[in-house]
């Protein structure tokens, strides 16, 4: 099987290389900055953006947070089934 990703440079415009499950934490950042977050069960997501700002957004079931995310905080986050889209 050929792998189209072997010679492709990772960009913010192209597909993510992986989905990584997120465990919200008030102390630990994500292992890799997410280019977006997918939410299975809607609710509030409290996060630290790539720019370093804490934000809170309400997302529906099967919703998308289209923002660079460094950390998803446990306190205040009510959404579940969170997955980070990562490119590296």
WOMO-V389941 format. One record per residue. OMEGA is omega in degrees with one decimal (999 if undefined). Layout:
# WOMO-V389941
omega=<OMEGA & OMEGA>
This chain:
# WOMO-V389941
omega=<176.6 & -179.2 & -178.2 & -178.9 & -174.9 & -179.0 & -177.4 & 173.8 & 178.0 & 177.7 & 175.8 & -177.4 & -174.6 & -178.6 & 175.3 & 177.8 & -177.4 & 167.9 & 178.7 & 178.8 & -179.8 & 168.8 & -179.1 & -178.6 & 176.4 & -176.5 & -172.3 & 173.1 & 175.1 & 178.2 & 176.9 & 177.5 & 178.7 & 174.0 & 175.9 & 177.4 & 176.0 & -177.4 & 178.2 & 179.9 & -173.0 & 179.8 & 179.5 & 171.1 & 176.4 & -173.2 & 171.4 & -177.7 & 176.1 & 178.8 & 176.3 & -179.1 & 174.6 & -178.5 & 173.2 & 175.8 & 174.2 & -179.4 & 178.0 & 170.3 & 179.0 & -177.8 & -178.9 & 169.8 & -174.4 & -177.6 & 172.8 & -174.3 & 176.4 & -173.4 & 169.6 & -176.9 & 178.4 & -178.7 & 178.2 & 178.9 & 178.7 & 175.8 & 178.5 & -176.8 & -176.9 & 179.6 & 177.2 & 170.6 & -177.7 & -177.5 & 178.8 & 999>
